């Protein structure tokens, strides 16, 4: 009795994460070249996504399948950057264009199909999510910013990244200086304007206070919601892991506001700092230390109580130069 040497469907599926496999992988499994060609025929059950990359299905590929295909063609050291990387880090940005890929300088850059490839002498260390390698937020943001032509959209992107706590303006400037300079002029201008806006806004002094804090980066400029879509309050800084809110107020410490009461009733820990004290702390080490201790103490207290069921959504546009 002659046994078939063709691999089982299960073996093929296991070698094709998200239903994507290279022709080399299929050949190694024992799938004949003629079988691959036949199954990829027009109207067949498989689809050629890119040269040497097969989708084990005939429908339109999902975005994730496109990411898989891009990494397959880019090689083991390829890193996904741009909008797809920012989405992997939790930022709500559209990712409808080509998959942007960073490859080492010794890799021949082949831009094909839905993949845009850039060689880099300083490829980032990837952060793996769902089995895919993504660039860190600072690199992903600057790569996307350099290819964002509209000034308004560029400003919105940079504000979203900083507000979400993925990077500070200083970290973005450092990454921009160290990387590819093509398309960087408009980004530099936008970062300068963002920095000037933050100095007029309480966030500028607030970032300075937190610069050396032993705390994770907060999200900035968010709206906090309770059960369902019940709006609780606008918050200047938010530590979601412990549900800690930092409110920067116009006047001195006084009676709790409606926002304070709504947050407190939902179980959120709140720190209130007058904007005048925050601006004074920029030139006063003792003032900075006092504010920082207050925030750190509140963070520790919040970490030791059950986290309330609340969530935060970044405000998509930063108002400048409004006060707190």
ABEGO torsion letter per residue (X at the ends): XBBBABBBAAAAAAABBGGBBBAAAAAAAGBBAAAAAAAABBGBABBBABBGBBBBBABBBBAAAAAAAAAAAAEAABBBBEAAAAAAAGBBBBBABBBBBBBBAABBBBBBEABBBBBBABBBBBBBBGGBBBBBAAAAAAAAAAABABAAAAAAAAAAAAAAGABBAAAAAAAAAABBABGAAAAAAAAAAAAAAAAABAAAAAAAAAAABBBBBBBBGBBBBBBEABBABBBABBBAAAGBBBBBBABBBBBBBAAAAAAAAAGBBBBBBBAAAAAAAAABAAAAAAAAAAAAAAAAAAAABBBBBBBBBBBABBBOABBX
